[in-house]
């Protein structure tokens, strides 16, 4: 986008997006509302801790202007687990309540919430092991300390292809281009299950409407660029096209309501 419009773009990574969203909140509050600052935010839902503190509303200091991509996740098990499908795994968990454990990158993380959604829908009794990062959680599944995990396709695919993890299903509505032989959760027998890690772009609240529209159009054009799409798809990231500010806002509101039910039911709080 910067190259297309002849602008210089400087990236400033922020830490702590799972810790009640403090990092993006500070970034939004300290940025100029003139289009010169945008916030790239990736999540499966609004941080669980944010809901606890502020209720179930929109972002207080920033506005979503477009969803640029969705990252599919994949439900995988240690190869020694006898289940070969997502349905078989769920059936085994129901037969053995409290005996199956899974890992995540921390409470409220994408890995955690993807399993919490399945747990909520299927009334499962499983043990959650919270780690400081996804790599540690994946390692514990591969070593056999844990039985299963739901992680981004982009990071799990190498271990799946090497036979160190057994893939059962992807979480998105369509199959992943990186793991085309792995069925979706819907195909596996869970018609109401679908989720992904959103990649969205936000601006500080108060940014003028004409500036928002210009940024949104530029971002949508960038996502449609064949080179950009190819690079995204190669690593398992699915481009989202034609996500206008209004469409993005409606999506965020709907997802906020959906995850609020899961968060309340599981009494979930971020680390």
Steps between C-alpha positions, in 0.01 A plus 500: 500500500784738585671423169179553302438843654859619521497520880749383760369249753668439837405193705488528879421159657303511827521237771225372724196480272360213708548690827162676496588668171712759680754531222258577221299727728809706582603503135158625392481762772845643425464503120391790283147465358603627156568179309874507565471222761331165451487201733538147364326268743467122484271301722236232514281719718524813713726431800313311771625740767359796310151351523542451873598862556286689252207285388431378151537802275714628216861613540499818713791683338520359150280418203538203268521607138555165329562130554794414275550129569390196694744241631352148512581280796530123506394253766786254543584214734809308603539213248450247780142619559275244334245754372539562127220753460372796704179307569694203635703729726188668640338161558810378685504815716133449589570140598794610716410833665796684649753256349598695187716811516594767247750783487478867411707817490326632812149561629299705255739425213382383159608142574307499826181654367474270199479200734272689738256549214493125434478431872205741526314354203561134585495525883846352538703444816866552405809628681663822378879539528602864460848578363689821431501434128359277226832324437511365855142376476566328166814337640301358793249343261775352282675357806177340621461707816175636351258336260388778267525862393335749265760727344550713189542297182803711413693377805363146535526394135875413508451268799193342340684436174792354696265259681562648844137615528185340357258751348129435549323812369545868417285758674396713202199457273720395207805276484846648532714527188796387713320185626251427221437139608394596852121545535332797661330465837167534321590213268610302806152520653491833685272724290509794742874508551704756310770739612828654392754755612397835351757744370345844507609860460378771737538875537463724807144613563442848367675432172299689230265290285668598166837386639350169618344439159827575321696266727239226466505514120880496496513198728241311297698570184816373668330174605382445141854537365598159350848511653362578846234229474754241389733577790212485749357175370843335491527528880139399568345846535170551317451851351169674574383721215239777490492556876369857527500696829127430549539129422799477733311674781202265465733200500676615819169564675363158405819324607505692828151373583591146399817483708331668796287186542807275493693723741213517747428126483863411560563774759808590295748769598821587320838426658 
